[in-house]
Amino acid sequence: MALIYTCENQVIEMALEKLKDDGLVSRDAYFNHDAPQNLRREVTYRDFDFLSRLSKTANVETIRSALAWLKQKGIVPQDATCDERAFDELRREVKAKFTIPGTSVTPVMERLLYMLSSAKRPRRMIGLGTYCGNALVWIVGPSCGRGRVYEAEKVYGIDIDADATERARENMGQLAHTDHIDLIAEDGLRAVERLAGPFDYVYLDVEGKDLGKGLYLELLKRLYGKIEKGGWVLAHDIVVPPFAKEFDEYLRYVRNKENFGESILFDVDAFGLELSVK
């Protein structure tokens, strides 16, 4: 079984009050902490609409809570930090300078990706399915931009779409301290065979023509021997219902203690993120 992080009750209640104040839910709406998913008469945690709202409403409190939870579980050291001012500065710069046609990376996911990189401070990263750079920037954010908090050694961003990769190159080029980032238009399966490790951080957000999201597992198996002991693998879109069957084998693999010491589902928006620690 995976560890599952969900928002603390007080964060959920805070988000619900904000939604009431904004007129988005009824004043007498309530959160049933014991209700099963898909119960539409109440606000429940796996309710798609609520998670979509939550991801935009209480993302600061959610990520503070998640970092505290990671420390409690011993996944990150007690002195791990996330510089919220540096994140806010990066977000302002990205929103002003980046051109992104569309994205499933929600505000809370931006903060989560940034916080995880801040806590881990990876040296050698590889992102697969980096598109125009709107997920990659939050992963590498602590190591680039005017407010960088540490220096990384190397980052590879891989995407099969040459136009999207060029857009990502233009976007990332707007930021300071990005010389360590190499954006490559290439099929991910070929790239992971070619690029030398070791890696201590892997990000997956791909979809194959034949395998769909099952491509995550194929990529991970080819990368596995290049991932350092203690390295992290992040998989986006993990709770999207249409992808559930395609992720079955991937989740069995990363939640197998013989492959990864720990695997954690961050159930913080309608897309989700699985963090697996080798």
C-alpha positions in Angstrom: 0.0 0.0 0.0 1.1 3.5 -0.8 1.2 6.3 1.8 -1.4 8.8 0.9 -1.2 12.5 1.8 -4.5 14.3 1.8 -5.1 17.8 3.1 -5.6 18.2 6.9 -9.1 18.8 8.0 -8.4 22.4 9.0 -7.1 23.1 5.5 -10.2 21.6 3.9 -12.5 23.5 6.2 -10.6 26.7 5.5 -11.0 26.1 1.7 -14.7 25.4 2.1 -15.2 28.7 4.0 -13.4 30.6 1.2 -15.6 28.9 -1.3 -18.7 29.9 0.6 -17.5 33.5 0.9 -16.9 33.6 -2.9 -20.5 32.3 -3.5 -19.2 29.1 -5.2 -21.0 26.7 -2.8 -24.0 27.1 -0.6 -23.6 28.6 2.9 -25.0 25.4 4.4 -22.6 23.1 2.5 -20.5 20.9 4.7 -17.6 18.5 4.3 -18.3 14.9 5.3 -14.9 13.5 6.2 -16.3 9.9 6.3 -18.2 10.0 3.0 -17.2 7.7 0.1 -16.0 9.3 -3.1 -18.5 10.5 -5.8 -21.2 11.4 -3.3 -22.7 14.4 -5.0 -25.0 15.7 -2.2 -22.1 16.6 0.0 -18.6 18.1 -0.4 -16.3 15.0 -0.4 -12.6 14.8 -0.9 -12.5 12.9 -4.2 -15.3 15.1 -5.6 -13.8 16.4 -8.8 -15.3 19.8 -8.4 -14.1 20.3 -4.9 -10.6 19.2 -5.7 -10.5 21.6 -8.6 -11.6 24.4 -6.3 -9.3 23.3 -3.5 -6.3 23.4 -5.8 -6.8 27.1 -6.4 -8.1 28.1 -3.0 -5.9 26.9 -0.2 -2.7 25.9 -2.0 -0.3 27.7 0.5 -1.8 26.0 3.5 -1.9 22.6 1.6 1.8 22.7 0.8 2.8 23.8 4.3 0.9 20.9 5.6 2.4 18.5 3.1 5.9 19.5 4.0 5.2 19.0 7.7 3.7 15.6 6.9 6.8 14.6 5.0 9.0 15.5 7.9 6.8 13.6 10.3 7.0 10.5 8.1 10.8 10.8 7.8 10.8 11.2 4.0 12.6 14.5 4.2 15.0 15.8 7.0 13.6 18.0 9.8 15.5 21.0 8.5 14.1 20.7 4.9 12.6 24.1 3.8 10.6 25.7 1.1 11.2 29.4 0.5 7.7 30.7 -0.2 9.0 34.2 -1.1 11.4 32.7 -3.7 8.4 30.7 -5.1 6.2 33.7 -5.3 8.9 35.7 -7.1 9.4 32.8 -9.6 5.6 32.5 -10.1 5.3 36.2 -10.9 8.2 36.0 -13.4 6.8 32.8 -15.1 3.3 34.3 -15.4 4.7 37.4 -16.9 7.2 35.9 -19.3 6.1 32.3 -20.2 3.9 31.4 -23.1 1.9 28.3 -22.3 -0.9 27.2 -24.7 -2.6 25.1 -22.0 -1.7 23.1 -18.9 -3.1 20.6 -16.3 -0.6 21.9 -13.7 -2.8 23.5 -11.1 -1.7 26.3 -8.7 -1.4 23.7 -5.8 0.6 21.4 -8.1 3.0 24.2 -8.9 3.7 24.7 -5.2 3.9 21.0 -4.6 6.5 20.4 -7.3 8.5 23.4 -6.1 8.4 22.4 -2.5 9.5 18.8 -3.2 12.5 20.0 -5.2 13.3 22.5 -2.4 13.2 19.7 0.2 15.2 17.2 -1.9 17.6 19.6 -3.7 18.4 17.1 -6.5 21.6 17.4 -8.4 20.8 15.5 -11.6 17.3 15.5 -12.9 15.4 14.2 -15.9 11.9 15.3 -16.9 10.0 13.2 -19.5 7.1 14.9 -21.2 8.2 18.5 -20.4 6.0 20.1 -23.2 6.4 23.9 -23.0 8.1 23.9 -19.6 5.2 24.7 -17.3 5.8 21.6 -15.1 9.6 21.6 -15.5 10.0 25.2 -14.3 8.5 24.3 -10.9 10.7 21.3 -10.6 13.9 23.2 -11.4 12.7 26.4 -9.9 14.7 26.2 -6.7 17.9 25.9 -8.8 17.2 28.7 -11.3 15.8 32.2 -11.6 16.8 35.3 -9.6 15.7 33.7 -6.3 17.4 30.4 -6.7 18.1 28.7 -3.4 20.7 26.1 -4.5 22.8 25.1 -7.5 22.0 21.8 -9.4 24.5 20.0 -11.6 22.3 19.0 -14.7 18.7 18.9 -15.8 17.4 17.2 -18.9 14.0 18.0 -20.3 12.7 15.6 -22.9 9.7 15.9 -25.1 9.0 14.3 -28.5 7.3 17.5 -29.7 9.9 19.7 -31.3 7.7 22.8 -31.4 6.8 22.4 -27.7 10.5 21.9 -26.9 11.4 25.1 -28.7 8.7 26.9 -26.8 10.1 25.5 -23.6 13.6 26.7 -24.6 12.3 30.2 -25.2 10.3 30.2 -21.9 13.2 28.9 -19.8 15.6 31.3 -21.5 13.6 34.2 -19.9 15.0 33.1 -16.5 18.4 33.6 -14.9 20.7 30.7 -14.0 19.4 28.1 -16.5 22.7 27.0 -18.1 22.4 23.6 -16.4 19.1 22.9 -18.2 19.3 20.9 -21.5 16.0 20.7 -23.4 15.9 17.9 -26.0 13.3 17.0 -28.7 13.5 13.3 -28.7 11.5 10.1 -28.1 11.6 9.4 -24.4 12.4 5.7 -24.8 15.5 6.5 -26.9 16.5 9.4 -24.6 16.6 7.3 -21.4 18.7 4.6 -23.1 21.2 7.2 -24.4 21.6 9.6 -21.5 24.1 8.7 -18.8 23.1 8.6 -15.2 23.0 8.6 -12.4 19.9 10.6 -11.7 18.4 11.5 -8.3 15.2 13.0 -9.6 12.8 11.9 -12.4 9.6 13.5 -13.5 7.1 11.6 -15.7 4.2 13.2 -17.6 4.0 11.4 -20.9 1.4 9.6 -23.0 2.4 7.1 -25.7 0.6 6.5 -29.0 0.1 2.8 -28.2 0.7 2.5 -24.5 -1.0 5.7 -23.3 0.0 6.4 -19.7 1.4 2.8 -19.6 4.5 4.5 -21.1 5.4 5.6 -17.6 6.3 2.1 -16.6 8.3 1.4 -19.7 10.4 4.5 -19.2 10.9 3.8 -15.5 12.1 0.3 -16.1 14.7 1.5 -18.6 15.8 4.3 -16.2 15.7 2.2 -13.0 19.3 1.2 -13.0 20.4 4.8 -13.5 18.4 6.1 -10.5 20.5 6.5 -7.4 19.5 4.8 -4.1 17.4 7.4 -2.4 16.4 9.0 -5.7 12.9 10.2 -6.3 10.5 9.5 -9.1 7.5 11.8 -9.6 4.5 10.7 -11.7 1.8 13.3 -12.6 -1.9 12.6 -13.5 -2.0 9.6 -11.3 -5.6 9.9 -10.1 -7.2 11.0 -13.4 -10.1 8.4 -13.8 -9.7 7.8 -17.5 -6.1 6.7 -16.9 -6.8 4.4 -14.0 -6.3 1.1 -15.9 -3.2 2.4 -17.7 -1.6 3.2 -14.3 -2.4 -0.2 -12.6 0.9 -1.8 -13.5 2.9 1.3 -12.8 1.5 1.7 -9.3 2.0 -2.0 -8.5 5.7 -1.6 -9.6 6.4 1.6 -7.5 4.5 0.4 -4.5 6.4 -2.9 -4.4 8.9 -2.6 -1.6 11.5 -4.6 -3.7 11.6 -1.7 -6.2 11.0 1.4 -4.0 11.3 1.9 -0.3 8.3 4.2 -0.2 5.6 5.5 -2.6 3.4 8.4 -1.7 0.2 9.6 -3.4 -0.3 13.4 -3.1 -4.1 13.6 -3.6 -4.1 17.4 -3.6 -6.0 18.2 -6.9 -7.9 16.4 -9.6 -4.7 15.1 -11.2 -2.5 13.9 -8.4 1.2 13.1 -8.0 2.9 9.9 -7.0 6.3 10.3 -5.3 8.3 7.1 -5.2 11.6 6.9 -3.2 14.1 4.3 -4.3 
